[in-house]
């Protein structure tokens, strides 16, 4: 979130607060950064991530149809901006178990990867 | 497992700017030391610095009243002999221009309580009832005269945010580590004035505060979405572990990544432990009533303090409870001192209840309770019936955990404006808390950053109040 996006913490959504949205009241040369269990819980259990995973899975199903290998490729490119490695592809296909219905649960995995949240 | 060959190396970014390079170099130094131990033990080490000597307190319950409590109307009676006297009010709060302000009368009545006879105002009758447990320090001061700078100064020991200094609780968490691996080491309850009160700063994100809420849901998103079978979540977590492994190995020295690994582990354990910690079902009616849970005025803060006690019981080291936070803070009574009244009513009984409950459980001996705010309030008003910010003299109090009860230490001048007798810069309070936790305040510094990172730059424990 851009500093100063919201001048009031009243108006800052809970999930942004969980991820250290600044209150924009003090000069802030470096953003406060926390890594907490509630952030992990947000990514694991929140309705927002659940919904996003569902939406990504529908998108992948509509773009790749029954071709799960293609769905995996698209998923990595969309979420991590890179193609999957061979081992990652194999692991994803094993997780999907030939069932496009499992893409929702696999999409959750992408959003919970360290690589998704953390830009080194 | 064989790591995948990355087609794009994350982190292969353009050269970092100088400031970032210096920060990374600092982080990397500590990270290297930690990384080695981490690799050996298979987990992050807990205690980094201490304790340096035998601690008197195991846990700290730190009550922070956001906005600045008027010491003059609560714990530092001044009488009204000087009401109407014009005082020089330059440089206070928002007064940048030269101006004189009149001292306003205090409408409180003070009663001497307990064996000690410590005077407490009629806004805190219940706290008055336990005043024999309390050491009142009437001579605190800090530099900053506005809320956010003062919050930063008091909670990090440094002025300004330029160097990403960690908050006090993060230092304690860093120095001493956890007692209960199923709960965080540094917990924040209630809404703080500033996110700085939660930050781990350069100590790393892993020691930052974990926010808890009193209520049926202590932490949001504690449970998986409905309809997801547990066996399916297990399968996801296993896959996640494997898929993360390569990225984690590559960035093993970054505190964020280490912290994230721990955050997921702690999150998993908290799904089991947190609901129990906040479940008040086992608390009998007389305990609930002690904290004021049966009264709508005191219910909210009472629940927060009962939760604080339950967390202290379970080994959480530093429990910060922020009252009336958000914005400038609810205690910021510029307009009318009467705005303190509901806040005092909301906190008085729960605070007294907490001290009584800790005492009857035998926990007060090794649980330190601290009550403070970023600054106090001036004897004069800004043409209102309220008071302005006053960092030059104000009150904090401590109880339990190796503190002598029933004493008053230090004094402000005859109007309550400036700390004159045994004045204590806020760092002295921080040094006192560290001392009671068995930590030498002069050794609280980041190994790579050196003295510039010292939590207590100048100052020493307030020895006069130690038991």
Boltz contact constraints between the chains, C-beta under 6 A:
constraints:
  - contact:
      token1: [A, 9]
      token2: [B, 326]
      max_distance: 6.0
  - contact:
      token1: [A, 25]
      token2: [B, 148]
      max_distance: 6.0
  - contact:
      token1: [A, 26]
      token2: [B, 148]
      max_distance: 6.0
  - contact:
      token1: [A, 28]
      token2: [B, 161]
      max_distance: 6.0
  - contact:
      token1: [A, 29]
      token2: [B, 162]
      max_distance: 6.0
  - contact:
      token1: [A, 30]
      token2: [B, 164]
      max_distance: 6.0
  - contact:
      token1: [A, 32]
      token2: [B, 195]
      max_distance: 6.0
  - contact:
      token1: [A, 32]
      token2: [B, 199]
      max_distance: 6.0
  - contact:
      token1: [A, 33]
      token2: [B, 205]
      max_distance: 6.0
  - contact:
      token1: [A, 34]
      token2: [B, 205]
      max_distance: 6.0
  - contact:
      token1: [A, 34]
      token2: [B, 208]
      max_distance: 6.0
  - contact:
      token1: [A, 35]
      token2: [B, 205]
      max_distance: 6.0
  - contact:
      token1: [A, 35]
      token2: [B, 256]
      max_distance: 6.0
  - contact:
      token1: [A, 35]
      token2: [B, 259]
      max_distance: 6.0
  - contact:
      token1: [A, 35]
      token2: [B, 260]
      max_distance: 6.0
  - contact:
      token1: [A, 35]
      token2: [B, 263]
      max_distance: 6.0
  - contact:
      token1: [A, 36]
      token2: [B, 210]
      max_distance: 6.0
  - contact:
      token1: [A, 36]
      token2: [B, 263]
      max_distance: 6.0
  - contact:
      token1: [A, 37]
      token2: [B, 210]
      max_distance: 6.0
  - contact:
      token1: [A, 37]
      token2: [B, 263]
      max_distance: 6.0
  - contact:
      token1: [A, 37]
      token2: [B, 266]
      max_distance: 6.0
  - contact:
      token1: [A, 37]
      token2: [B, 267]
      max_distance: 6.0
  - contact:
      token1: [A, 37]
      token2: [B, 270]
      max_distance: 6.0
  - contact:
      token1: [A, 38]
      token2: [B, 219]
      max_distance: 6.0
  - contact:
      token1: [A, 40]
      token2: [B, 263]
      max_distance: 6.0
  - contact:
      token1: [A, 40]
      token2: [B, 264]
      max_distance: 6.0
  - contact:
      token1: [A, 40]
      token2: [B, 267]
      max_distance: 6.0
  - contact:
      token1: [A, 41]
      token2: [B, 221]
      max_distance: 6.0
  - contact:
      token1: [A, 41]
      token2: [B, 267]
      max_distance: 6.0
  - contact:
      token1: [A, 42]
      token2: [B, 221]
      max_distance: 6.0
  - contact:
      token1: [A, 45]
      token2: [B, 221]
      max_distance: 6.0
  - contact:
      token1: [A, 45]
      token2: [B, 224]
      max_distance: 6.0
  - contact:
      token1: [A, 46]
      token2: [B, 221]
      max_distance: 6.0
  - contact:
      token1: [A, 50]
      token2: [B, 225]
      max_distance: 6.0
  - contact:
      token1: [A, 82]
      token2: [B, 7]
      max_distance: 6.0
  - contact:
      token1: [A, 82]
      token2: [B, 8]
      max_distance: 6.0
  - contact:
      token1: [A, 83]
      token2: [B, 7]
      max_distance: 6.0
  - contact:
      token1: [A, 85]
      token2: [B, 4]
      max_distance: 6.0
  - contact:
      token1: [A, 85]
      token2: [B, 5]
      max_distance: 6.0
  - contact:
      token1: [A, 87]
      token2: [B, 4]
      max_distance: 6.0
  - contact:
      token1: [A, 88]
      token2: [B, 4]
      max_distance: 6.0
  - contact:
      token1: [A, 95]
      token2: [B, 239]
      max_distance: 6.0
  - contact:
      token1: [A, 109]
      token2: [B, 239]
      max_distance: 6.0
  - contact:
      token1: [A, 109]
      token2: [B, 240]
      max_distance: 6.0
  - contact:
      token1: [A, 112]
      token2: [B, 240]
      max_distance: 6.0
  - contact:
      token1: [A, 114]
      token2: [B, 244]
      max_distance: 6.0
  - contact:
      token1: [A, 114]
      token2: [B, 247]
      max_distance: 6.0
  - contact:
      token1: [A, 114]
      token2: [B, 260]
      max_distance: 6.0
  - contact:
      token1: [A, 115]
      token2: [B, 247]
      max_distance: 6.0
  - contact:
      token1: [A, 118]
      token2: [B, 256]
      max_distance: 6.0
  - contact:
      token1: [A, 120]
      token2: [B, 10]
      max_distance: 6.0
  - contact:
      token1: [A, 120]
      token2: [B, 11]
      max_distance: 6.0
  - contact:
      token1: [A, 120]
      token2: [B, 251]
      max_distance: 6.0
